[in-house]
Amino acid sequence: MEIFDIHHFGMFTNSALKLIALPIVYVILINIYSIKLWHKVALGLIFGIIYGSINGENSVYIKPVGDLFLNAINMIIVPLIFFSLIAGITSVSDPSSLGRIGIKSCAAYIVTTTFAIITGLCLAILLKPGVGSSLDLSSLSSSSVNTSMVTDFSFVKMFTNIVPNNALRAMTEGNMLQVVFFSIFTGVTILKIESSLKKRLIDIFQMLSQLIFRMVSIIIQFSPYGAFALTGWIVGTQGAGVLTDLLKLIATVISGMTLQYAFFGLFIYIFTKMSPLPFYKKSLEYQALAFSTSSSKATLATTMKVCREKLGISNTSTSFVLPLGAAMNMDGMAIYLGMCTVFFAQVSGVDLAFHDYIIIIITATVGSIGGAGVPGSSMIMLPMILTSVNIPIEGVALIAGIDRILDMIRTTINITGDATVTLIIDKTEGNLSEETYYS
């Protein structure tokens, strides 16, 4: 009996080389040449696509590297939002302006989200991605969809839950709306303190905020490796096959996201009277990270850094308006929810009346605000919206395969929308450094 088979050894060697050769080349490449961080992340996306295409299902072995990066981000995100919001609130020179900034920010985020949903609905009605589709929803079982999230969802419950009954639990569970509320409540309370304790508390939170930012800057240096691993895993395990059956919907979604991206530049030009070109150019750094991680909150730290250091946005707006947007503004998901609802109505042969579209706009707006800002949140909100206009929810299982890929595009639009609103608010407050913006 032959114990050692050289043929099997050769197969093992070839397989091992395919798994480790490209990562080694990538690591050497980005460390030899002095290039910008977002360039490294972009290269990570490209190398990840190649790696996933070569290794297929075996790309799962690279996923733990991406998981480590996301775990590090998740570890720091609650302290980042908590301390940055408090630091932003307590750094306001005129406390009376805080309410004005908060109201303007919330109003702007609600308006842009509603606008995004209407954009998605109009494009879906115009392009008709579900008309003529051969997809068979009757062959799907409702057991394939998490319907419990539909029956348990309540708008009243969502609004009352904004106030946490346990602040520590809100932080440990990562309930961002509750964390935002507690942070704002803490910051406003500090401003109302009249004793000498006020200055000491402000100094402490400012220092803690700087500490968190320093920790974030260290973690972000590993983002190219996370981008490579996550992209390689997605391409290897999902492949191009998941796209073929739903190409028309995918094309419609990409068209909507592209149009919304153009609208951001138009908003900047209308409300700030500035060219949007520097914004687009300097936003590539955080957009590349958003695309690879599919998480607005994982990208928040990098976005804050870009807004403050490259776009000239003040520390107050960067620390207050931007985290607020990461918790409540989901323009990309809003477009997607609107489009998918019309898509399934067309596939199912359901004729939507005018009042149905109004219901979709309202539920998708609230659903987007209540979204977790993490991968897969649309799979929770979409069944709720479909149910509100009596569309079968079984079809959600059909798009589960492509959702992770489209989530990458949605997240890029989400975080770009946050930065756009923050820039506009800062300009209207007279705090934006145009010199830095145009440099």
N, C-alpha and C positions, 0 to 999 in steps of 0.2 A: 504493500500500500504506500502510495506516494504522499508523504506528509506535507511537503512544500511544493506548491504548484506555482511555477513562475508566471503562468498566464494570469492566474487570479491576482498575483502580486502586482502585475502590470496594470490590471484593471483598477486595483485599489490605488495605485500610485497616480494614475491619470485622474481618477475621481478626486483624490486629495489635492492634486495640483490645481484643478479647476476651482476647488473651494477656497484655497489659500493664496494662489498666485496673484489674482487681481486685487484683493485687499492689501497685500504687501506692496504692490506697485503703486496703488493709490496713496497709501500712507507715506511712502518715500517721496512721491511726487509733490504732495501738498506741504511737506516739511522741508524739502530742498529749496523750493522757490518761494520767495517772499511775495505772496499775493494776498489780496483782501479776503476777509472772512467769507463774505457772500460768494466770492469766486470759488473758494474751497467748497462751500455748500453746493453750488451749482455743479462743480465737478463731481461731487458726491452723488448728485442726482443722476448724472450721465453714467458714471461708473456703476452705480446701483442698477440702472436699467440693463446695462451690459451683463452684469453679474447675474441678475435674475433670469435673463434670457438664456444664459449659458447653463446655469445650474438647475433651473426649474424648481421642483418641489424641494430639492436639497438646500435651496436658499434659506430655508427655515433655520439652518444652523447659524446664520449671521444675525438673526432677529434679536437674540439676547443683548447684543451691543446696542441696538436701538432701544430696547427695553430699559437698559441701564441709564441711557441718556434721558428718556422720558420720565423715569423714576426720579432722577435727580431734579428735573424740572418741576415735577409734581411736588417734590419735597419742599421746594422753595416758593411755590406760587402763592400759597395762602399768606405766609409772612410778607411776601413782596406786596401783595394787594393791601394787606392790613396796614403795614408801616408806611407804604408810599402814599396811601390815601390820607392817613393822619398827618404825615409830613407835608403833603400838599395843602391840606386844609389849614394847618397851623402856620404855614408860611405866607398865607394871604395877608398882605399889608393892611387891607381894608376889609375887616370881617363882614361888613354889610354887603360887600360884593359877592360873598360866597353863595348866598341864596340865588342871586341873579345868574351866576355862572352855572349852578346846579340846574336851575330851571331851563336855561338855554341849552344845556347839554342834553338833558332828558328829552326836551322837545325836539331837538335836532336829530337825536337817535331814533325817536319814534317816527318822525317824518321820513327820514331816509329809509327806514325799514319798510314803512307803508309804501313808499315810492318803489322800492325794490320788488315788493310783492306785485304791485300793479304792472311793473315792467315784465315780470315773469308771466303773469296772466295774459297780457296783451300778446307777447311773443308766442305763447302756447296756442292761443286762439288763432293767430295769424299763420303759424307754421304747421299746426295740426299734427303733432308727432304721433298721436294715437289713432288717427283716422286711417283706415285701411290696414291696420295691424292684424297680424295672424296670431297674436298672443291669445292663449286660451286660459282665462281666469277660472273657469269652472273646474279645471283639472287640479286646482290648488286647494289645499285644505286650510281652513282658518286656524288650524292648530299650528301652522307654520309661522304664524304671526303672533307677537306678544300682545294679545287683546286686553290683557289686564291693565296695561298702561292707558287704554282708552277709557275703560269703565271707571278707573280710579281717578282720572284727571278731573280737576275742578278749578275753574278760574278763580272763584272766591278763595279756595284753599291755597292757590298759588300766591295770591296777593297777601293773605293773612300770614303765610309762612315766610314772607320777607322779613318779619320781625322774629328773630330766633327765641325760642324758650330756653335755650342753653347755648350761650355764645361759644363755649369750648367745643361742644358737639358740632356746631356749625363749621368750625375750623377743621376738626378732625375728619368730618364727612365731606369737606370740600364744597359746602353749599355756598356758592359765590355771592348770590344775592343777599343772603343773610350776613355773610362776612362784610360785604360792602356797606350794608345798613349799620352794623355794629361799628365799623371803622369810622363812618361819617358821624355817628352818634358820639363816639369817643373824641374825635377831633373837635366837634362843635362844643362839647362839654369842656374841653381844655381851654378853648377860647373864652368861655364864660367865667373861668376862674379869675378872681381879682387879686389874689395874694401873690407873693413872690414865687410860690410853687409853680405858677403858670410858666414862667420862663424856663425853670429847670425841667419841667415835663416836656416842653417844646424842644429843648436841647437834647434830651434823652431820645425822643422819637426821631429827631433829625439824624442823630448818630446811628441809631438802630437802622434807619432807612439806608444810610450810607453803607453800613455793614452788609445788609442784604444785597445791595447793588454790587458790592465787591464780590460776594459769593456767587451772584448771578453771572458776573463777567467771567469768572473762572469756569463755571459750568458751560457757558455758551462757547467757550473755546473748543469744546468737544462736539459741537453741533455738526461739523462736517462728517464725523464718524457715524453719528446718529442718522444723518441724512442718507449716507451710503447704505447703512444696514437696513433701514426701514424701506427705502426704495427698492433695494434688491429683494427683500422679502415679499413686498407687494407684487412686484412684477413676476417673481418666480412662482408664487402660489396662486395668484389670480390669473396671470397671463392675458393674452389678447382675446382669448375665446369668450370671456364674459362680455365683451363689448359688441360682438357681432349681432346678437338678437335685438339689441336696443339702440342701434346706431342713430336712429332718427331722434330719439329722446336725448341721447348724449349730445348730438349736434345742436339741438335746441337749447339745452342747458348751457353749453359752452358759448353759444351766441348771446344768451341772456347775461352771462357773467362778463363777457367782453363789452357788451353795451353798458352795463353798470360800471365797469372799470373806466370807460370813457366818460360816463356821467360824473364820476368823482372829479376828473379834471375840469369839467364844465362848472361844477359847483365851486371849485377853488377859484376859477376865473371870475365867476359872477359875484361871489360874496367877498373875495379878498382883492380883486382887481390885479392879481398877480398871475404870471405864467405858471401853468401846472407842470411844465417840463422838468424843473429841478426836483419837484415832488416825486414824479415818476422815476427819475434816474436814481435818486437817493433811497427810494423805497425798496429797491431790488434786494437789499440785504435781508430785511425781515420777511419779504415776500417769499424768498427762496426757502427760508426756514419754515414758514407757514405751510408751504406746499409740501414739504417733506414730512412734517410732523402731524399735519391735519389737526392742529390744536391751537386755537387763538391764544389760550392762556400760556401754552408752552412758548409762544412767540412774543408774549407781552414784554418781557424784559428787553429783548433786542429792539423791539419797536420803540420802547421808551428811550433807549439809548440813541437811536437814530433820530427820533423827534427832537430830543434835547440838544444833541451835539451837531447834527447835520442840517436839520430843517429849521433850527432857530426857535423852536417852541419853548416857552418859558417852563421853568421847573414846576410852577403851580399847576399849569394845564396838563403837563406830562404826568404829574403825580396824581392828579385828581380826575380829569376828564377822560384820559386814556384807559385807566383801570375800570372806570365806570362803563365805558364802551365795551370792554372785553367781557363784562358781566351781563350786559343787556342788549348789545347791538350785534345782530347777526344778519347782515344784508345778503350774504351769499346763500345762507340757509333759507331766508325768506323767498328769494327768487326760486330756489329749488322746490320748496314746498308748494308754491303756487303753480309751478309748471307741472309737477307730478300729479297734483290734484286734477288739473285739466286733462292731463294725459290719460289717467285712469278713467275719467268720465268719458273721454272719447273712445277708449278701448271697450268700456262696458256699455256704451250706447246710451249713457245718461245725458239728457239735455239739461244744462245748467241755466236757471233763470237769473235775472238781474239780482234778486235778493240772495241767491246762492253765492254769487261773486262777492257780495258785501260780507256775507258770513265768512267766506274764505279769507278775505282781507283782514277781518277782525281776528279770527282764530289764528291765522298764520302770524300776524303781528305779535299777539300775546304769546303764541307758541315759540316764536323766535326769541323773544325777550326772556322767556323761561327756559330756553335751551341751555344745556350744560356747557357749551363751548368746548366740548371734547369729541373725539371721533365717535360717530354713530348716533348722535343725539337726534338727528332727523328721523331715524327709524322709530323713535318714540313719539315724536310729534306728528308725523305724517298720518298714521292711523286715526289719531284724534281728529284731524282736519277732514279726512275722508268721511268719517262717521257723521260729522256735523252737517254734511250735505248729502247724506244717504248714498254714498258710493261704496261698493264692496271693498273691504280692506285686504282681501286675500292677495291682491296683486302686489302688495308691498314685498312679498317674498321674491317676486321676480327681479326687483331692482336691488335686492340685498347684495348681490354679487358685484354690481358696479358702484354701489354706494361709497365704498371705501376709496375708490379712485376719484370719483366726483367730489368727495369730501375734501380732497387736497385742493381742488380749485375753489370750492366754497370757502374754505378757511382763508385762502389768500384774499378773496374779496371781503370777507368779514373784517380782517385786521386792517386792510387798506381803508375800509370805510371808517373804522375807529380813528385812524390817523388823519383822515380827511376832515372829519368833524372837529377833532382836537385842534388842527391847524386853523380852521375857520373860527372857532370859538376864541382861540388865542389872538387872532388878528383883530376880531371885533372888540376884544378887551384892550387892545393897544399894547400887547406885551410881546408880540412876535418880532424877532430880530431878522429883518429883511436882508441885512448884510450877510448873516450866516446862511440864510435860505438860498441866496443867489451865488454864494461862494463856491 
